[in-house]
Amino acid sequence: MPVQATNPDDPERKTAMWIFDTYCKGAVHLWARDGGLVRSAAAQPPSFYLYLPDPASHRGMIEGLESLYRLEEATFCTIYGRREGYRIYADRCVAEKIEIQTRYAAELYNVDIRRDQQYLAEKGIFPCGEKDESRFPPDFSSPLREMRLHFSGDPQRLKEISAVDLAWGEADENSRPDEGEMGSQRRRLEGGERSVISDLMELLRLHDPDVLLVDRGDLWIPLLVARAARLGVEEAISRSGGFRRMAARSYWSYGRANHKDMALIPEGRILIDTSSSFAYREGGLKGILLASRLSGLPPNLAARFTPGTLISSYEVYEALRRGLAVPFRKRDAESVREISDLRRSDRGGMILQPQPGLYEKVSQIDFTSLYPSIIVKHNLSPETLCHPEKRGFLSGIISPLLELRIEMKRRKKIDSSYAGQDAILKWMLVTCFGYTGYRNAKFGQIEVHERITAISRELLMQIKELAEEMSLEVLHGIVDCLWVRGAGDGAATEKFKLAVEEQTGILTEKEDYHWIVFLPLADGGGAYNRYFGLLTSGRVKVRGVMARRGDTPPYVAKMQKEIFQLLAEAASGEELQKAEPMARQIWERYRKSLPDAQPGEMVIRRRVGRTVYSRRCAEAAAIKEHQKLGLHLEPGMEMGYVVVDAAAWEVAAEERAENFDVRHYSGLLDKAWREMAYVFGPQEASLTGGGLQTREATWGRL
């Protein structure tokens, strides 16, 4: 695989490089397509900025630094203004020692940013695009060659690699992961481990793909590299022979444990684990390339990072591109405040609790990216809280993302190939709000977070009052959307949608339902996020029920989905009543067939929250079963188990399950049926919006 070496800073270069991999090993290394394959390196020594409120008191430290490292007096900019200080050409270890010696009085900038990202931002270039093009067009081309690999077996239990399926050739880069098949050429390698690995490496050398799409790739590739080395087979996964190692780790995010497997990232190729990459599941390859363009990170990292990390990286890249220094530690944390002020400010989003029941001819009005729209419209940023006349950094960089999202949503309605890119933008914009209140966010501040939620509360109440003024019935509201019902054929709700946009200045989306059911809580009140309904498009929209939960056994979820297919044929409350006998037959058929079902259909999948339990429960028993199989579980990992005896908390690991507790799973079927059967209860009171007592009685009987 011949690789041309070039200097990216060469002024004689006539053609811009399409960069697809970057990393820093002594220097910044770039891999690109420029007619052929290009590898280049550029110097980017580590450096950071230092600001001292009282330089005179630290004169000895400055002299010591000057004697050991290159040090320059410098003026640099932050989002709060200019600073007079020093630029020190040293790494993070030195910065941390400065913090300790100054008792954290020193302000440090650009300490922990990626040097390859910094190089790209300062040069005005970015991954997955040409130098002179915008990073924000809805369409962009990709010269990358792809190959998909699927290994047979389980990498955690495999004795030897005996089979792998390959596909390569032309691919639709716009397609989602679950759409279509890639490749005009296919091949299956089978046999002894040495021959399979040798043939695979030869095919990699021959076709030289830029992108490897591998199911469970972060588990398979380290195993493949180790086996190739043991067998003396020259591996061709990395174009330079090198790998970057990402250590395994468990972490908490939004209240739940997550886990990342250890990954070996080949230098000079993009390796995507298609099963564990959230970005790939949501956006496909095109979505990952878009995230890379926006964040300034190589696709290998964009595929492995969370949306929150992507939006944070986007903010860092934009700051560096604009010549702003990025703070090392957050120094604008929340100040001491009175409890009365906290009670007024820190209240979160507004929710209007629904009355549980069935409603017909309902419209749902959703704001498009409400929180980002508030940031942009109200010019919210840490530095504008005291100086609202200034154009804020945060609002300025969110604006082009928001415009791109609006354009993607428009195009997605016409062409589904834009759905992946729209999903990536959606999640980045969703998390940009959360990061304004994150304690370690580089450009966040809790007061900005509170201001956003305060405005959102005002907006929801504002449009609720507007709906009531237009004689619409408000059924439910949650943060950024409102469910309303009016008389007639929907013209009233369409008029309401236009009035909301005119009054708020924020775009909205409207979905119309033939009928919708809001499910009850245990206390009889309406659940905030558990409902299902038939859209006028013919699709059943489902939220919060068992079929949507990841820990529901496939057998139970299949029953609910079959009933939903039946309900999709009922366009009114009257037709729903006629569908009840057939729905009940489906439930009874699944109950009757339950003893003959396969244990594999009863697998419950749970994410490990902790590995030590003080009481007996199914999760504790499942962890012990996996440990008996020699599998080490960490918080955030997923495990599958089958309940063998619920009374004794006896479970079997997914692979070893031979039977299951019929009574336990019958109870899960009944629970799933109760969720569905709520749609068949007496409708008269609920259709007028006042049927709580009737609904409670119906729920109690089911």
Residue, then its C-alpha position, 0 to 999 in steps of 0.5 A: m500500500p504505497v503512501q505518499a509523504t508530504n508536508p501539509d504546510d508546503p505553500e506549493r501544494k495545489t490540491a487540498m487534502w481530504i483528512f480522515d485521520t489525525y493523531c499526535k506522536g511527537a508531531v501531529h500526523l495527518w492521513a488524507r486522500d489527495g488523489g492517492l493516499v497521503r501521510s504527513a507530519a507537522a510540528q506542534p509542540p505542547s504549550f499553554y498560557l499562564y495568567l497571574p493576578d499578581p505576577a510580582s509575587h511569583r517572580g521566582m517561579i517565572e524565572g525558574l520556568e524560564s530557565l527550564y522551558r521556552l517562555e514568552e510574554a503573551t497577550f491572549c484572548t478569553i471569552y471574558g476579554r484580553r489577558e496579559g501573561y505568558r506562553i509556556y512551551a511545556d506539557r500538562c505536568v508542568a501546568e499542574k505543578i504551577e497550580i500547586q505552587t500558586r495555590y491555584a491562583a494561576e489561571l491556565y489555558n490551552v492545557d488539556i486540549r488535543r494537539d492535533q485538534q489545535y493544529l487543525a483549528e489554527k490552520g483553518i482546516f478540519p477533518c473530512g472536508e476541503k480547506d476552503e469549504s464550509r463545515f456546515p453544508p448539508d451535503f459533502s462528498s467523501p472519497l473514502r473506501e469502505m470494507r465491512l467485517h463480520f466475525s463468527g462467534d463471541p470474541q470473549r469466549l472464542k478459542e480461535i478465529s475460524a470464519v469472517d465475512l467481508a463486503w467491500g466496493e461501492a456503498d451508499e454513505n448516506s444510508r443508516p446502519d440498518e438500511g441496505e447492504m454494503g458492497s458489490q463484492r463479498r467473500r467468506l473466509e473459513g478454515g484454520e485460524r492461520s489461514v483465515i487471518s493470513d487471507l484477511m490480511e492479504l485482502l486488506r493489503l489488496h483492497d486497502p480500505d480507508v474505513l473498516l466497519v466491524d461488528r463488535g470491532d473494539l473486542w475483535i480487533p485487539l484479539l485479531v492483532a494478538r492472534a496475528a502476532r502469535l502466529g507470526v502473520e504480518e497484520a495489515i490493519s494499521r497502515s503504519g504498523g502502529f495503534r493508539r490504545m484507548a483504555a477500557r473505562s466505566y463512567w456515569s452519564y445522565g444517571r446511569a452507568n456506561h462502559k467503553d471497551m478497550a480499543l486499538i485504533p489503527e493508524g491510517r484507517i478509520l475503525i468503527d465498532t458498529s455495535s457499540s458506537f452510539a454515533y454510528r447507530e444514530g447517524g451511520l458513517k455520514g453522521i460520524l463524518l459530519a460530527s468529525r467535521l464539526s468537532g475537529l476530531p478524527p472519525n475514529l474518536a467521533a465514532r467513540f465519543t458521546p454527544g456531550t463530548l462531541i459538542s464540548s469538542y466543537e466548542v473547543y475547536e470553535a474557540l481555537r479557530r477564533g483565537l480564544a484560549v480555552p480554560f484548563r479549570k472552570r473558574d466561573a463556578e456558581s457563587v454563594r447565593e441565597i436559598s430564596d434565589l435558588r428556589r426561584s431560579d433552579r426549577g428545571g423544565m415545566i411539565l403539565q400532567p395529563q389526565p390518563g385516558l384515551y383522546e381522539k383527534v389530538s395534535q402534538i406541537d414540538f419546538t425544534s431544538l428549543y433549548p439551543s433556539i433559546i440560547v441563540k435567540h436570547n444571546l445566552s453565554p457566560e460572558t453575556l449575563c453581565h454584558p447582554e449587549k455583547r454577542g456571546f460566544l456560546s450563542g454565536i457558535i450554536s447558531p450555525l449548528l441550529e441552522l444546519r439542523i433546521e435545514m436537515k429536518r427540512r430535507k429529511k422529510i423529502d429524502s430519508s438519507y439525511a436522517g443520520q446527519d439530522a440525528i447527530l445534530k439533534w443529539m449534539l444540540v440536546t447536550c449543548f444545554g446540559y453542558t451549560g450546567y455541567r460543573n467541568a464544562k469549559f464554557g458553561q455556567i449554572e446561571v446560563h443553564e437556569r436562564i434557559t430553563a426559566i425561558s422555556r417555562e415561560l414559553l410553555m405557559q405562554i403557548k398554553e395560554l395561547a391555545e386556551e385563547m384559541s379555544l383549544e383543549v390542552l391535554h399534556g405538556i412537557v418542556d418543549c411540546l404540547w398536546v392539544r385538541g380542537a374541534g373540526d378537521g385540524a385547521a384549528t391546530e394548524k392555525f395554532k402552530l403558526a401562531v406559536e411560531e409567530q409569537t415565539g420566533i421558534l420553529t415548530e413541528k406538528e404531529d396529528y393523531h387519530w387517537i392517543v392514550f396517556l397511561p396512568l401512574a400508580d397513584g392514578g395520575g397521568a404518567y408524563n412520558r408513557y403513552f402511545g397513539l396512532l398518527t394520521s400517517g399510519r404509524v403508531k408512536v410509542r413511548g415508555v411501554m415495555a416494548r420500548r424498554g431494553d430490558t424487556p424479554p423478546y417474547v414479551a416485546k413481540m406480543q406488544k408489537e403484534i398488538f400495536q400492529l393490530l391497533a394501527e388498523a383502528a383509526s377511531g375509538e369505536e374501531l379500537q373497541k372492535a379490535e379488543p377481542m382480537a387483541r385479547q386473543i393475541w395475549e391469550r395465545y402468547r400466554k398459552s404458548l409460553p411453556d413451549a417457548q425457547p429460553g433465548e426468547m426470555v433473555i432479560r438484558r440489563r446494564v450493570g450498575r454495580t458489581v456488589y449488592s447488599r441484598r439478593c436480587a436477579e442482578a446480583a445472581a446474574i453477576k455471579e453466574h457470569q463470574k462463574l463463566g469467567l467473564h469479568l463485568e464492570p459497571g456499564m457493561e450489558m449482561g443477559y440472563v434468564v430467570v429460572d426461579a424468581a422465588a429463589w432469585e435463581v437465574a442462568a446466563e444467557e448462553r446456559a439457560e435451558n429452562f425458565d420460570v413460566r410463572h414469572y414470565s407470565g406475570l410480565l406478559d400480563k403487565a405488558w397486556r395491562e399497558m395495552a388494555y388501557v386503550f379498551g376501557p370505557q371511553e366516554a368520560s376520558l374523551t371529554g377530559g374528565g375520566l380519572q375516576t373511571r380510568e382508575a377503576t378500569w385499571g384496577r380491574l385489568 
